[in-house]
Amino acid sequence: MRVLIVEDEPYLAEAVRDGLRLEAIAADIAGDGDSALELLSINSYDLAVLDRDIPGPSGDEVARRIVASGSGIPILMLTAADRIDDKASGFELGADDYLTKPFELRELVLRLRALDRRRGRARPPVSEIAGLRLDPFRREVYRDGRYVALTRKQFAVLEVLVAAEGGIVSAEELLERAWDENADPFTNAVRITVSALRKRLGEPWLIATVAGVGYRIDSSGDPGRGDDDRG
């Protein structure tokens, strides 16, 4: 999951971003309306966490633009105002949920996951492919009935690969979906993570490397198709 945090209080925004990362949720920060609209135009987000009171185009205007774009990105509004009229106006603008400051990070995470589950997606909440069962809500992975313990980043990468349903996912796309905009595009983090993930899942190998293109879930179990530290 990748989230855009639109919040003009730097310490709060960074605390939320860091907390979401610990939950395997990639997050980018926009400190004003113009930055938010720019990021929304160039990146693909699953959810937007939107403070209404921000410099530049207001949070309300950003919400209007998101709705008008037809992207279907769920919006969780943050605000210090807790009056019912304020909440009602937020929902009328297209907000899907509302959280009043101050709030607990745990509650934000639960609300984001609930919104993500409610999105109209093609894949079911629990995905199965090639003997692999991935539950995104419980953050559990089983292979042929055997529980597989993964790090948060390994889980995030596997979630993207499983969602592709056997299709090829480039290293660039994995970096975009499982990390965030601050990730170094020249890093070898994807290769290292995929290599470690492949070993965690065990033999026969499930993650195939398609040379020069990317990675995919492969049920053939051919060890000659990417089983090495070259990724």
Solvent accessible surface area in square Angstrom, and as a share of the most:
residue,aa,sasa,rsa
1,M,41,0.18
2,R,5,0.02
3,V,0,0.00
4,L,0,0.00
5,I,1,0.00
6,V,1,0.01
7,E,3,0.01
8,D,53,0.27
9,E,88,0.39
10,P,85,0.53
11,Y,191,0.73
12,L,47,0.23
13,A,0,0.00
14,E,74,0.33
15,A,63,0.49
16,V,5,0.03
17,R,46,0.17
18,D,66,0.34
19,G,8,0.07
20,L,0,0.00
21,R,90,0.33
22,L,115,0.57
23,E,44,0.20
24,A,10,0.07
25,I,2,0.01
26,A,6,0.05
27,A,0,0.00
28,D,1,0.00
29,I,44,0.22
30,A,1,0.01
31,G,33,0.32
32,D,42,0.22
33,G,0,0.00
34,D,89,0.46
35,S,39,0.25
36,A,0,0.00
37,L,33,0.16
38,E,109,0.49
39,L,20,0.10
40,L,35,0.18
41,S,87,0.56
42,I,118,0.60
43,N,34,0.17
44,S,62,0.40
45,Y,7,0.03
46,D,8,0.04
47,L,1,0.00
48,A,1,0.01
49,V,0,0.00
50,L,0,0.00
51,D,6,0.03
52,R,39,0.14
53,D,117,0.61
54,I,15,0.07
55,P,71,0.45
56,G,57,0.55
57,P,34,0.21
58,S,45,0.29
59,G,0,0.00
60,D,31,0.16
61,E,51,0.23
62,V,0,0.00
63,A,0,0.00
64,R,120,0.44
65,R,117,0.43
66,I,7,0.03
67,V,82,0.47
68,A,89,0.69
69,S,78,0.51
70,G,65,0.62
71,S,57,0.37
72,G,58,0.56
73,I,23,0.11
74,P,12,0.08
75,I,1,0.01
76,L,1,0.00
77,M,0,0.00
78,L,2,0.01
79,T,14,0.08
80,A,80,0.62
81,A,39,0.30
82,D,95,0.49
83,R,161,0.59
84,I,131,0.67
85,D,102,0.53
86,D,28,0.15
87,K,58,0.24
88,A,43,0.34
89,S,40,0.26
90,G,0,0.00
91,F,97,0.40
92,E,147,0.66
93,L,32,0.16
94,G,26,0.25
95,A,9,0.07
96,D,66,0.34
97,D,24,0.12
98,Y,15,0.06
99,L,10,0.05
100,T,36,0.21
101,K,37,0.16
102,P,135,0.85
103,F,39,0.16
104,E,125,0.56
105,L,63,0.31
106,R,134,0.49
107,E,64,0.29
108,L,0,0.00
109,V,2,0.01
110,L,82,0.41
111,R,73,0.27
112,L,0,0.00
113,R,21,0.08
114,A,24,0.19
115,L,5,0.02
116,D,19,0.10
117,R,118,0.43
118,R,160,0.58
119,R,58,0.21
120,G,91,0.88
121,R,78,0.28
122,A,114,0.88
123,R,66,0.24
124,P,73,0.46
125,P,93,0.58
126,V,40,0.23
127,S,13,0.08
128,E,126,0.57
129,I,39,0.20
130,A,40,0.31
131,G,43,0.41
132,L,2,0.01
133,R,96,0.35
134,L,4,0.02
135,D,4,0.02
136,P,30,0.19
137,F,92,0.38
138,R,158,0.58
139,R,62,0.23
140,E,54,0.24
141,V,2,0.01
142,Y,63,0.24
143,R,15,0.05
144,D,116,0.60
145,G,69,0.66
146,R,119,0.43
147,Y,118,0.45
148,V,5,0.03
149,A,60,0.47
150,L,36,0.18
151,T,63,0.37
152,R,132,0.48
153,K,71,0.30
154,Q,14,0.06
155,F,8,0.03
156,A,6,0.05
157,V,0,0.00
158,L,0,0.00
159,E,24,0.11
160,V,27,0.16
161,L,1,0.00
162,V,6,0.04
163,A,35,0.27
164,A,37,0.28
165,E,124,0.55
166,G,23,0.22
167,G,32,0.30
168,I,82,0.42
169,V,4,0.02
170,S,34,0.22
171,A,38,0.29
172,E,127,0.57
173,E,79,0.35
174,L,0,0.00
175,L,23,0.11
176,E,66,0.30
177,R,49,0.18
178,A,4,0.03
179,W,37,0.13
180,D,13,0.07
181,E,80,0.36
182,N,97,0.50
183,A,23,0.18
184,D,78,0.41
185,P,100,0.63
186,F,184,0.77
187,T,50,0.29
188,N,76,0.39
189,A,27,0.21
190,V,9,0.05
191,R,81,0.30
192,I,92,0.47
193,T,17,0.10
194,V,0,0.00
195,S,9,0.06
196,A,37,0.29
197,L,0,0.00
198,R,4,0.01
199,K,116,0.49
200,R,105,0.38
201,L,1,0.00
202,G,18,0.17
203,E,129,0.58
204,P,81,0.51
205,W,35,0.12
206,L,5,0.02
207,I,2,0.01
208,A,4,0.03
209,T,40,0.23
210,V,38,0.22
211,A,92,0.72
212,G,91,0.87
213,V,81,0.47
214,G,7,0.07
215,Y,16,0.06
216,R,52,0.19
217,I,5,0.02
218,D,11,0.06
219,S,88,0.57
220,S,74,0.47
221,G,12,0.11
222,D,66,0.34
223,P,85,0.54
224,G,69,0.66
225,R,94,0.34
226,G,13,0.12
227,D,45,0.23
228,D,46,0.24
229,D,82,0.43
230,R,195,0.71
231,G,4,0.03
